[in-house]
Amino acid sequence: MKLCINCNKEIISKTKHHERKKFCSDYCSGRYYRKTNYNHTVYTIPKNTVGVVQELIVSVDLLKKGFEVFRAGARSCFSSVAHARLADGAIRQ
């Protein structure tokens, strides 16, 4: 007898192929993964502002790692952040 890791109900397996199931239903599977992987951060600011903040976080991380970081001045650019390693100077996105 195998139990669901979300609700502890018995998993009913109709074929031998399903012996490795972890959940009794798709509903339990979804509930478990939402509970364990969901980011509970609720943003009260516009989504485009969240995107800009995330770009800044990436830029700071690259600066800490020794990269030179170049940000776009216009919104219509093909890339919002470009970086170059100090040793070789080649620009990468």
Beta strands, then each sheet from edge to edge (+ up, - down):
strand 1: 67-71
strand 2: 81-85
strand 3: 91-92
sheet 1: 1+ 2- 3+
end
